[in-house]
């Protein structure tokens, strides 16, 4: 069954050995106290499971936990295995970064929204891009028709990035960019904007998502086959390791895996498995694990099952620290830290009775804070409908500020640590993750598992099961399948006007007119040559093309020519 | 387009029940959010339909050609990227240009209420949002499939 050669198999066995087998006191209590009470009160216990399908008992005690819990599994904040937090003083030292994901319409619209959020107390920027940008199409490609500025801001050339960051001091804020397939191009654009503002590239701080494995698993926004994208990310990793000490070049993202329908345990397992792949990739590229792994950060979803989410985040820290230390031989404490951004769950938001979404987001944000997140995006109540309006985004930001400043939650580090239920659940989530790691390893690794469609099918199956449970009323979504209301007033939602598309089309026309076509041609030719040689780092060539105002599609097309495109395996 | 079986007057009804509803599921925009469409694909199959999924990123042209070549009863379009008014319309226009009347088009995704009547006028019905009961969607598809099958048999 399990493969003794496989590290994860061994870990799984090890974990299972630590779990207490019998619980005589519980059985006694159940038969002599609980059951008689239940029959006296005619209570029939229903089904209680979390999103990961883990059955939840009504009560937990010390007998559910291993003997050496505190010494071996928890540790202290800022100490291995970091279950209780990555920093010694956590939010007492510094609150999490309130980083609201924003971006819509034209670069001008987004520039205004960023400044609005900075004015209202946001501490870090986070940019969302529209679909054409995510797929590497220019705004004037016919496929982009109707999509410009929706779901994010449109970036066709460097000109657009210059406008997004106009009047914003890049040496004072850090920027996170949710971009994957064209990650290298957008990173190059950010560098180019920094250069124009006379900020040394080594001072630029931020994160680019660049988690392409997750794209094939969940979000499905790719351009080339996986190997080609992975090579470009490898180039970015080595370039940034050498030149950009404040840049986190991969934000390994479970968020989208969860939104695509996975359970919390699947999110945990597949995200960390992706992370291990990037560690392998860096080592293969000749980097030392302690030099690059500290720049890998994570991005988790915080969904509505409160304790499960906190347990997931605590388990994630412990798994990452343990595997990096034991399997990859990392030496520096910094390398072992799993730092993560969190976003509350979009999927849990309903377009029925949208104000309920404020409550859902509050609970999810509290879970993220209790789980020890380093930065947080809270969804706006109108996001099941459209991109958020200004009022809705302000309430979402205020939600974080209330948790931070009024509730006292940040006063104590890992306040749920030591709770019988929390620790039992953290252990169970960990076990589920190792079970998947073992499975994936047996399939030849995460890339093979993705190419075979295995991960995608696991997620789709979970998503389908959940839908059926909702239909049957076994799970409740308030306002959707319970407490519904017939006549609901439509929301006043943010509309992206056709004018955004027009403005972007005019701008790219002007850019094409003003740039030096020879420069563009030369830069693209040189990039093609670099792409064809696996041992050449493409990053400087992408930067050159960007600076010549080559468009995102022109640069992507060089790769399309060299690497081809990708059709996903059959999932249905 | 359907097989040329000769039918006796008054006995046509049974033909509709013999053959399962054939449905093409497609996201005709550039949008990778496929959770909803994958759930529906399984649900439609469980409901006894013959399901074809166009995969990700087909163009409206590819969707229409596939629908015609596969002789489906229904094309179900889904988008969560806000481009439905442009891209759903392209599918409907192409169908009309090719003179196809016996394939129903239904839609779904994040579609604001204000857009629904406009889509209906293009012949795209349903337009269900998140949280809709699957049974509601399936009933709607059955109704539309029956309508177009009547057109199909009338056209023979």
Interface residues (C-beta under 8 A of the other chain):
Chain A: X131 X132 X134 X135 X137 X143 X144 X145 X146 X147 X150 X151 X215 X219 X220 X221 X259 X260 X261 X347 X350 X351 X352 X384 X385 X386 X460 X463 X464 X467 X471 X477 X480 X481 X490 X493 X496 X567 X568 X570 X571 X572
Chain B: X25 X29 X30 X31 X32 X33 X34 X35 X38 X39 X41 X42 X43 X51 X53 X55 X56 X57 X59 X81 X82 X83 X85 X86 X87 X110 X112 X113 X114 X129 X130 X131 X133 X134 X135
